[in-house]
């Protein structure tokens, strides 16, 4: 199951489950959309992979 990390790893912005701002790489590194576009240039600083919008898990499923 996808790990839903609650904050941006770059700026510590809160990214709750329902956040439309959360972006992840294939290793589930998590960043906010602003950091991805303006600081990280759409690449994960940990693995170099592309960052994509994180899906939102339905409320009835465990976090």
C-alpha positions as CSV (number, residue, x, y, z in Angstrom):
1,X,0.0,0.0,0.0
2,X,1.2,3.5,-0.8
3,X,2.7,5.3,2.1
4,X,0.9,8.7,2.6
5,X,3.7,10.9,4.1
6,X,2.2,14.0,5.8
7,X,4.7,16.7,5.0
8,X,6.9,18.1,2.2
9,X,10.4,16.7,2.6
10,X,11.8,20.1,1.4
11,X,9.8,22.8,3.2
12,X,7.8,20.9,5.8
13,X,4.4,22.1,4.4
14,X,1.6,19.9,5.7
15,X,0.3,17.5,3.0
16,X,-2.6,15.6,4.5
17,X,-4.2,12.6,2.7
18,X,-6.7,14.9,0.9
19,X,-4.1,17.4,-0.3
20,X,-4.1,18.3,-4.0
21,X,-0.6,19.7,-3.6
22,X,1.2,16.4,-2.8
23,X,3.7,15.0,-5.4
24,X,5.6,11.7,-5.1
25,X,8.3,9.7,-6.9
26,X,8.4,6.0,-7.4
27,X,10.0,5.6,-3.9
28,X,7.2,7.6,-2.4
29,X,9.4,10.6,-1.5
30,X,6.9,13.4,-0.9
31,X,7.1,17.1,-1.8
32,X,4.6,19.9,-2.3
33,X,3.7,21.1,-5.8
34,X,5.4,24.5,-5.2
35,X,8.8,22.9,-4.3
36,X,8.5,20.4,-7.2
37,X,7.9,23.1,-9.8
38,X,10.1,26.0,-8.4
39,X,12.9,24.4,-6.4
40,X,13.3,20.8,-7.5
41,X,12.6,21.3,-11.2
42,X,10.2,18.3,-11.3
43,X,13.0,15.8,-10.3
44,X,13.3,14.0,-6.9
45,X,16.5,15.1,-5.2
46,X,16.8,11.7,-3.5
47,X,16.6,9.3,-6.6
48,X,16.4,11.6,-9.6
49,X,13.0,10.2,-10.6
50,X,10.1,12.3,-11.9
51,X,7.6,13.6,-9.4
52,X,3.9,13.0,-10.1
53,X,0.7,14.0,-8.3
54,X,0.0,11.7,-5.4
55,X,-3.4,10.0,-5.5
56,X,-5.9,10.7,-2.8
57,X,-6.8,7.7,-0.7
58,X,-10.6,7.4,0.0
59,X,-11.5,8.3,3.5
60,X,-13.0,4.9,4.3
61,X,-9.6,3.2,3.9
62,X,-6.8,3.2,6.5
63,X,-4.2,5.9,6.2
